[in-house]
């Protein structure tokens, strides 16, 4: 585990037309952004309703649901999940010499 992230969501802001029914229940696709800097309230990023490619291309306004705070981290972070159709990422190269001196 690399981090524990706390979030608060405004359930009244959820657009009902974005909820879809899956095999095990109802789902809302969201996007969480972790920023490098804290905002004025100590938050580290927003939680927004995921936008379609068309919405992003049209520069549609995002629907903000809330904010996140990283409350614990072991100092590392996880790698991004691979995207469909994207080439696999190469393993990191260790540039450390393995000489004992």
C-alpha positions as CSV (number, residue, x, y, z in Angstrom):
1,X,0.0,0.0,0.0
2,X,1.4,3.4,-0.9
3,X,-1.1,5.8,0.4
4,X,-4.3,6.2,2.4
5,X,-6.6,8.9,0.9
6,X,-9.6,10.5,2.6
7,X,-12.4,12.0,0.6
8,X,-15.7,13.8,1.2
9,X,-18.3,13.8,-1.5
10,X,-21.4,16.0,-2.0
11,X,-24.0,13.4,-2.9
12,X,-26.4,16.1,-3.9
13,X,-24.0,17.1,-6.8
14,X,-24.1,13.7,-8.4
15,X,-25.8,14.0,-11.9
16,X,-28.3,11.1,-12.1
17,X,-27.8,10.7,-15.8
18,X,-24.1,9.7,-15.2
19,X,-25.1,6.7,-13.0
20,X,-25.1,3.4,-14.9
21,X,-26.2,-0.1,-14.0
22,X,-23.5,-2.8,-14.0
23,X,-23.6,-6.4,-13.1
24,X,-23.3,-5.9,-9.4
25,X,-25.0,-2.6,-8.8
26,X,-25.2,1.1,-9.8
27,X,-21.9,2.9,-10.6
28,X,-20.7,6.5,-11.0
29,X,-17.5,7.0,-12.9
30,X,-15.3,9.5,-11.1
31,X,-11.8,11.0,-11.5
32,X,-9.5,11.8,-8.6
33,X,-6.6,14.2,-9.0
34,X,-3.7,14.4,-6.5
35,X,-2.0,17.7,-6.8
36,X,1.6,18.5,-5.7
37,X,0.5,21.5,-3.6
38,X,-2.2,21.9,-0.9
39,X,-5.1,24.3,-1.6
40,X,-6.1,27.0,0.9
41,X,-8.1,24.4,2.9
42,X,-5.4,21.8,3.1
43,X,-6.9,19.6,0.4
44,X,-4.7,17.9,-2.2
45,X,-7.1,17.5,-5.1
46,X,-10.6,17.2,-6.4
47,X,-13.0,14.4,-7.0
48,X,-15.0,15.1,-10.2
49,X,-17.5,13.1,-12.3
50,X,-15.6,11.5,-15.2
51,X,-16.1,13.3,-18.5
52,X,-16.5,11.6,-21.9
53,X,-14.0,12.4,-24.7
54,X,-16.7,14.6,-26.3
55,X,-17.2,16.5,-23.1
56,X,-13.5,17.1,-22.7
57,X,-13.2,18.2,-26.4
58,X,-16.1,20.7,-25.9
59,X,-14.4,22.0,-22.7
60,X,-17.6,21.3,-20.8
61,X,-17.6,22.3,-17.1
62,X,-16.6,19.6,-14.7
63,X,-19.0,18.4,-12.0
64,X,-17.1,18.7,-8.7
65,X,-18.2,16.2,-6.0
66,X,-15.6,16.9,-3.3
67,X,-12.0,17.0,-2.2
68,X,-9.3,14.6,-1.1
69,X,-6.5,14.6,1.5
70,X,-3.6,12.1,1.7
71,X,-3.6,11.1,5.3
72,X,-0.8,8.6,5.2
73,X,1.9,7.6,2.7
74,X,4.9,5.3,2.8
75,X,6.8,7.8,0.6
76,X,6.2,5.9,-2.6
77,X,3.3,5.9,-5.0
78,X,1.9,3.2,-7.3
79,X,2.4,3.0,-11.1
80,X,-0.4,4.1,-13.4
81,X,-2.7,1.4,-14.6
82,X,-2.0,0.3,-18.2
83,X,-4.4,1.7,-20.8
84,X,-6.0,-0.4,-23.3
85,X,-4.1,-0.4,-26.6
86,X,-1.1,1.4,-25.0
87,X,2.3,-0.2,-25.1
88,X,3.5,-1.8,-21.9
89,X,5.9,0.4,-19.8
90,X,9.4,-0.8,-19.6
91,X,10.8,-1.7,-16.2
92,X,12.7,1.1,-14.5
93,X,16.4,1.0,-15.2
94,X,18.7,0.8,-12.1
95,X,21.6,3.1,-12.8
96,X,23.3,2.3,-9.5
97,X,26.6,0.6,-9.9
98,X,26.8,-2.7,-8.2
99,X,30.4,-2.3,-7.2
100,X,31.2,-2.5,-3.5
101,X,33.3,0.7,-3.4
